[in-house]
């Protein structure tokens, strides 16, 4: 049994990735690209401007996750510097993959400004916990109260989706309860230590993480002109996010569009859905990258002009419970 589970854990993600990529390839061949371009041109400037504004708001909120990490670890980088590093890293993460943006670039930028690697890893852990805690309760609520209409070929009844939603909500509540009630506040894995936040901070993580996913859903919903109910659009975007994580495709390229067309294709023409997703990609992926690239160059230049590590105090500090 243990060996079977070992093989399942290693093969299941690859099978799911192959399924999603096959769906991407099949739909790409069937797309009427001239119609997509025409639908994209028909999007109003006001709708595009609203999408861009919501995207920048989402980036600002996501970057503020690192402020929680700053408070919990006690490091002494300024709030503005912390927000800047987090926003740059998020833009690179979405466009070039997690190992480049979320891990590699974050480590480089924080280290250049004096943070010790263990402190950077703790900040990243708190940020990830905030993001996925928000995903759990938002996704769980959508699946429990408004299960998305999946293609008939997927053969997943509403009861199965509601059960999955219940599990997700239970996991989110379990994290909140652990942070509120645990007597042992320090979690140790090998040589790494992470301090559990207080119940109050855990609730703040849930609110911030959930609000970010709600903003993401609002961007897509607005670009579709509100012609599909918000819960269905939000559920589709949540599903696409997980598909992108599983397939490891940089920028979720093609995966996002395939999932959206597969789940919402019965409610709007495929070319209109694809046009909206291309606009979403421009607003949420490319626009922030336009700002992140020069910001990264300026950050590197500013870091090079600082005194060497031997001439400045370390910016990290022992973790604390808040």
C-alpha positions, 0 to 999 in steps of 0.5 A, a space after each residue: 500500500 505504501 509503495 502504491 501511494 508513493 507511485 501515485 504521488 509521483 505520477 498523478 501530477 504528471 498525468 494531470 499535467 498531460 491532460 491539461 496540456 492536451 486540452 490546450 493543444 486541442 483547443 488551440 487548433 480549433 480557435 478562430 483567431 481572427 474572431 478573437 482579434 476582432 473581439 479583443 478590439 471591441 473591448 471598451 477602453 473603460 473596461 480595460 482601464 478597470 481591469 488594469 486598476 484592479 490588477 494593480 490593486 491586486 499586486 499591491 495587496 499581494 505585496 503586502 503579504 510580505 509586510 506580515 512576514 516583516 512583522 512576524 520575523 521582525 526584520 528591519 527593512 523599511 515597509 516601502 522596500 519590502 513592498 517593492 521587493 515583493 511586487 517585483 518578485 510577484 511580477 517575475 513569478 507570474 511571468 517566468 515561474 515560481 523558481 525565478 520570481 518567488 524563490 530566486 529573485 526574492 532571495 537575491 533582492 532581500 539578501 542584497 539588502 542585508 536579510 539573512 537567508 533563513 529570514 527570507 525563507 520565513 517571509 516567503 513561508 508566511 506569504 505563501 501561507 497567506 495566499 493559499 489560506 485565502 485560496 482555501 476559504 474562497 475556493 471552498 466557499 465557491 465549491 460549497 455554495 455555487 459549484 461551477 458548471 464543469 464539462 459533461 465529459 469531466 463527470 464530476 457531480 455537484 456533490 463531489 465538488 461540494 465535498 471538496 469545498 467542505 474539505 477546503 473550508 475545514 482546512 482553512 478553519 483548522 489553520 485558524 484554530 491551530 494559530 489560535 490554540 496551539 501551545 507550541 508556537 515554533 514549528 521546526 523542520 530539519 534546521 528551519 524554524 517557523 513561528 505560528 502567528 497569533 489567531 488575530 494575525 491568522 484571521 488577517 491572513 485569511 482576509 488578505 489572501 481571500 481578498 486578493 483571489 476575489 480581486 482576480 475573479 473581479 478582473 476576469 468577470 469585468 472583462 467578460 462584461 458581467 455576462 457570466 455570474 461572478 461565482 462561476 468566473 471566480 471558480 474558473 479562475 481558481 481552477 486555472 490557478 491550480 492547473 497552472 501550478 500543477 503543469 509548471 507552465 511559465 505564465 500559465 501560458 495556454 493553460 488559463 485559456 484552455 481551462 476558461 474555454 473548457 468550463 465557460 465555453 457553453 455560456 459564451 463563444 470561445 473567441 469572446 472568452 479568449 479575447 477576455 483572457 488575452 486582455 486579462 493576461 495583458 493587465 495582470 501579467 504584462 502590465 506589472 512586468 513593465 513596471 517591475 523590469 525597471 524597478 528591478 534594475 533600479 533596486 540592483 543599482 541602489 543595492 550596489 551603491 550600499 556599503 558591504 555586508 561587513 559595514 552594515 548590520 544584518 537586517 534580520 531579527 529573531 522571529 516573534 509571535 504577534 
